[in-house]
Amino acid sequence: MIRSSSPLTMLLSRHTRRRRFITLLGGAVAAWPFAAHAQQPAMPVIGFLNSSSLDTYSHLLRAFRQGLKDNGYVDSENVTIDYRWADGQLDRLPALANELARRQVATIVATGGAQSALAAKAATSTIPIVFVVGEDPVRLGLVASIARPGGNMTGINFFVYELAAKRLALLRELLPAATRLAVLVNPANAAHTEATLKDVEIAARAIGLQIEIVNASTSREIDGAFAGLARERADALFVLPDPFFIMRRFQIVQLAARHAIPATYPVRDFAEPGGLMSYGTNTVDAWRQAGVYAGRILKGAKPADLPVVQSSKFELVINASTARMLGLTVPDNLLALADEVIE
C-alpha cells in the first residue's frame, strides 16, 4: 500500500534539502580563497651573501637589483632576497652560507670578495651560485674554465687584482719625482693578495720605486699605519684591493688627506668621497651583470651553461679638488685619459 506524503512532510523535506545545499555551497565558497591561495606558486628566494655591510655596498646593490629587473624580477614583488651580511667578520661567512643552503634558496649570490664565493661553494654543491670576484675564478677553484664553468657556479670576474702595473704607471704620471711607495695590505686576506703584491713589487722596481709594506686589518691599525706613513714621509700610497679597505674607505681617504699623502685606489668608491685617484673595473656594471645572471637562473638556466663574464669596462677617476689640496698639478695627458674628473 503506497502512502502519499502529506503537504507538511513534503515542505519540510524540500526545506531540509535546500538548507543542506546552502550549507554545502557556503562551505565551498569559503574554501575558494584558500584553494586559490594554495595554487599560487611561492615567490623564489635569492640568498645574498656579502663579506661586508649594506652601508658599504648599497650603491652596488641598486645595480644588482637593476640586473634582476632587466630579467623581469623585482624584489618583494615576484622574488624575495634573503640578505646575509658578515660586516667585515670573514670567519662568519661559512655559517651564513650554510644558513642559506639549509633554507634551500633558488640561488645564492656571493659578493664582497673571494671569501664569500668560497664559503658558498663549501656550503652547497647543488644550489646554483652566482659569484662576483676580482681574482681569477679558475685559480680559486670556483669553476673549471671561464667558457665552461661546470658544476653549480658561475659569475662575474671584474679584474681588480691584475691591474697593479697600470695603476702604478698612472701614479708615476702624476708623481714623476716619487721614489718611496707605501703599499697598504690587509694581512687577514693575505692568501688572496699575495699574487697582487708580487705584481706591485715587480712593477715598482721596473719604474724605480722602493716599496714599503704597511699592514692593517682593523680600524685602529689603519690609524696606526697612517701615523707611521706620516713619520716615514712616504711619497705616495698604493691601496691594495680588499673588501675590508672598501668598507673603511672613508677613514682611509680622510687620513690620507689629513697627512697629505697622495694615494691611488683600486675602485672609484674611494675617489668619490675624496680619494686622489682610482683605476679599476666599473664594479657597478659587474654587479648589474650578477643580477642578470641571477634572473636567468631563476628562469631555468644552469650555471654550467653560463660562461663567466669578464668585465671589460675600466675607468680612471681623478679627484681634481683633492689634487689641488695636495698642491699637485694633474698633467693634461692624464686628464685626457680620465673617464671622470671630480671637481
C-alpha positions in Angstrom: 0.0 0.0 0.0 1.5 3.3 -1.1 1.1 6.2 1.3 1.3 9.7 -0.1 3.3 12.3 1.8 1.4 15.0 3.5 1.9 18.6 2.2 3.6 19.4 5.5 6.1 16.5 5.2 6.9 17.4 1.6 7.5 21.1 2.6 9.9 20.0 5.4 11.7 17.7 3.1 12.3 20.4 0.5 13.4 22.8 3.2 15.9 20.3 4.6 17.4 19.7 1.1 17.6 23.4 0.4 19.3 24.1 3.8 21.8 21.3 3.1 22.5 22.7 -0.4 23.1 26.2 1.0 25.4 24.8 3.7 27.5 22.9 1.1 27.6 25.9 -1.2 28.7 28.2 1.7 31.4 25.8 2.6 32.7 25.7 -1.0 32.7 29.5 -1.3 34.6 29.8 1.9 37.1 27.3 0.7 37.7 29.1 -2.7 40.2 31.7 -1.4 42.2 29.1 0.4 42.3 26.8 -2.7 43.3 29.8 -4.9 46.0 30.8 -2.4 47.3 27.2 -2.3 47.6 27.1 -6.1 49.7 30.3 -6.3 53.4 29.4 -6.6 55.6 30.8 -3.8 58.0 33.5 -4.8 61.5 32.3 -5.5 64.1 33.3 -2.9 67.6 34.5 -3.7 70.2 34.1 -0.9 72.5 37.1 -0.9 75.9 36.7 0.8 78.4 39.5 1.4 81.5 39.8 3.5 80.9 43.5 4.3 77.9 45.6 5.1 74.8 47.2 3.5 76.2 50.7 4.0 79.4 49.8 2.0 77.6 48.2 -0.9 74.2 50.0 -1.1 75.0 51.7 -4.5 76.1 48.3 -5.9 73.1 46.6 -4.6 70.9 49.0 -6.6 72.8 47.9 -9.7 72.2 44.2 -8.8 68.5 44.8 -8.4 68.5 46.6 -11.8 70.0 43.5 -13.4 67.3 41.4 -11.8 64.7 43.9 -13.1 66.1 43.6 -16.6 65.1 39.9 -16.4 61.6 40.7 -15.0 62.2 40.2 -11.3 61.5 42.9 -8.7 62.4 42.4 -5.0 59.3 41.8 -2.8 57.0 41.7 -5.9 57.9 38.4 -7.6 61.2 37.5 -5.9 62.4 37.6 -2.3 66.1 38.4 -1.5 67.3 37.0 1.8 70.4 39.0 2.8 73.4 37.8 4.9 76.0 40.5 5.8 79.2 39.5 7.6 80.1 43.1 8.5 83.8 42.5 7.8 84.0 39.4 10.0 85.2 36.9 7.4 85.0 34.0 9.9 81.2 34.4 9.9 80.9 33.7 6.2 80.8 29.8 6.4 77.9 29.9 8.9 76.0 32.5 6.9 76.4 30.5 3.7 75.2 27.3 5.5 72.1 29.1 6.7 71.2 30.0 3.1 71.9 26.5 1.9 69.7 25.0 4.6 66.9 27.3 3.5 67.1 25.8 0.0 67.1 29.1 -1.7 66.7 29.1 -5.5 70.2 30.6 -6.0 73.0 32.1 -3.9 74.6 35.4 -5.0 78.1 35.6 -3.3 79.6 39.1 -3.4 82.2 41.1 -1.5 85.3 39.1 -2.4 86.5 35.6 -2.9 85.9 34.6 0.7 82.1 34.8 0.1 82.3 32.7 -3.1 84.4 30.1 -1.4 82.1 29.9 1.6 79.1 29.4 -0.7 81.0 26.7 -2.6 81.7 24.9 0.6 78.1 25.1 1.7 76.4 23.5 -1.3 77.2 21.6 -4.5 73.6 21.6 -5.8 72.2 25.2 -5.3 73.1 27.4 -8.2 75.7 30.1 -7.2 76.5 33.4 -8.9 79.8 35.0 -7.7 81.3 38.4 -8.1 85.1 38.2 -7.6 88.2 40.2 -8.5 90.5 37.2 -8.7 90.8 34.5 -11.3 87.9 32.2 -10.6 89.7 29.2 -12.2 92.7 29.7 -9.9 90.4 30.0 -6.9 88.8 26.6 -7.8 85.3 28.1 -8.3 84.9 27.0 -11.9 86.6 24.5 -14.3 87.1 27.2 -17.0 85.8 30.7 -18.0 83.9 29.4 -21.0 82.6 26.2 -19.5 82.2 26.7 -15.7 80.8 23.2 -15.0 79.2 22.4 -11.6 76.8 24.8 -9.9 78.8 28.0 -10.0 79.3 30.9 -12.5 79.5 34.6 -12.2 81.4 37.8 -12.8 85.2 38.4 -12.8 86.0 42.1 -12.6 89.8 42.3 -12.6 90.9 44.4 -9.7 93.9 42.3 -8.8 95.5 42.2 -12.3 95.8 46.0 -12.7 98.7 46.8 -10.4 101.2 47.7 -13.2 98.7 50.0 -14.9 97.8 51.8 -11.6 101.5 52.3 -10.8 102.1 53.7 -14.3 99.3 56.2 -13.9 100.6 57.2 -10.4 104.0 57.8 -12.0 102.4 60.1 -14.5 101.0 62.2 -11.6 104.1 62.0 -9.3 107.2 61.7 -11.6 109.6 62.5 -8.7 108.3 59.9 -6.3 110.8 57.3 -5.1 109.2 55.7 -2.0 105.9 53.9 -2.2 103.9 52.5 0.7 101.6 49.6 0.0 98.6 49.1 2.3 97.9 45.4 2.8 95.3 43.5 4.8 97.2 40.6 6.4 93.9 38.9 7.2 93.4 38.5 3.5 97.0 37.6 2.6 96.1 34.4 0.7 94.2 36.5 -1.9 96.6 39.5 -2.1 99.9 37.7 -2.2 99.9 37.5 -6.0 98.9 41.1 -6.4 101.6 42.3 -4.0 104.1 40.4 -6.1 102.9 42.2 -9.2 103.2 45.5 -7.4 106.8 44.8 -6.4 107.8 43.8 -9.9 106.1 46.8 -11.5 107.5 49.2 -8.9 111.1 48.1 -9.4 110.7 48.5 -13.2 109.9 52.2 -12.7 112.4 52.9 -9.9 110.1 52.9 -6.9 111.1 51.5 -3.5 108.3 49.5 -1.8 107.4 49.5 1.9 104.6 47.1 3.0 102.1 48.5 5.6 99.8 46.1 7.3 96.3 46.9 8.6 93.3 44.6 9.3 91.4 46.7 11.9 90.2 50.3 12.1 92.8 51.0 14.8 95.6 49.5 12.7 94.6 51.8 9.8 95.1 54.8 12.1 98.5 53.5 13.2 99.5 52.8 9.6 98.9 56.3 8.6 100.7 57.7 11.6 103.7 55.6 10.6 103.4 56.8 7.0 103.5 60.4 8.1 106.6 59.8 10.2 108.4 57.9 7.5 107.4 60.5 4.9 106.3 58.1 2.1 105.9 59.8 -1.3 102.7 58.0 -2.1 100.4 55.3 -1.0 99.1 52.3 -3.1 96.0 50.7 -1.5 95.6 47.0 -2.4 92.1 45.8 -3.4 90.4 44.4 -0.4 86.7 44.3 0.8 87.8 45.5 4.3 89.5 48.6 2.8 86.4 49.3 0.8 84.3 49.1 4.0 86.8 51.5 5.7 87.2 53.8 2.6 86.0 57.0 4.3 88.5 56.5 7.1 91.4 55.8 4.7 90.6 58.8 2.4 90.3 61.2 5.4 93.6 60.0 6.9 95.3 60.4 3.5 94.0 64.0 3.3 94.9 64.8 6.9 98.5 63.6 6.4 98.8 65.0 2.9 99.7 61.6 1.4 98.9 61.2 -2.4 97.2 57.8 -2.8 95.9 55.6 -5.6 93.0 53.3 -5.1 91.5 50.2 -6.9 87.9 51.4 -7.4 86.0 54.7 -7.8 84.4 54.1 -4.4 87.5 55.8 -2.9 87.8 58.7 -5.4 84.2 59.8 -4.9 84.5 60.8 -1.2 87.9 62.5 -1.8 90.5 59.9 -2.8 93.1 61.3 -5.2 92.9 58.8 -8.0 91.4 55.4 -8.7 91.8 53.0 -11.6 89.9 49.7 -11.9 86.9 47.9 -13.2 83.4 49.5 -13.3 82.0 47.5 -10.4 78.5 48.9 -10.8 78.3 47.2 -14.2 79.8 44.0 -12.7 77.0 43.9 -10.0 74.3 44.6 -12.6 75.6 41.6 -14.6 75.3 39.5 -11.5 71.7 40.5 -11.2 71.2 39.5 -14.9 72.7 36.1 -14.3 70.6 35.5 -11.1 67.5 36.3 -13.1 68.5 33.9 -15.9 69.0 31.1 -13.3 65.5 31.8 -11.8 64.2 31.3 -15.3 65.8 27.9 -15.6 69.3 28.5 -16.9 72.1 26.2 -15.5 75.3 27.8 -14.1 77.3 25.2 -16.0 75.9 26.6 -19.3 76.6 30.3 -18.4 80.2 31.4 -19.1 81.9 33.6 -16.5 81.5 37.2 -17.6 84.9 39.0 -17.6 84.3 42.8 -17.2 85.8 44.9 -19.9 84.8 48.3 -18.6 87.7 50.0 -16.8 87.7 53.6 -15.5 90.2 56.2 -14.4 88.7 58.7 -11.9 90.7 61.7 -10.7 89.6 63.9 -7.9 90.9 67.3 -9.0 89.8 69.0 -5.8 92.0 66.6 -3.8 94.9 67.2 -6.2 94.7 70.9 -5.6 94.5 70.4 -1.8 97.7 68.4 -2.1 99.4 71.0 -4.2 99.6 68.7 -7.2 99.1 69.7 -10.9 97.4 66.9 -12.9 99.1 66.6 -16.3 96.9 67.4 -19.3 97.6 63.9 -20.8 96.4 62.3 -17.6 93.2 64.4 -17.5 92.6 63.4 -21.1 92.8 59.7 -20.2 90.4 60.1 -17.2 86.8 58.8 -17.6 85.8 61.2 -14.9 87.3 64.3 -13.2 85.7 65.2 -9.9 85.9 68.9 -9.2 
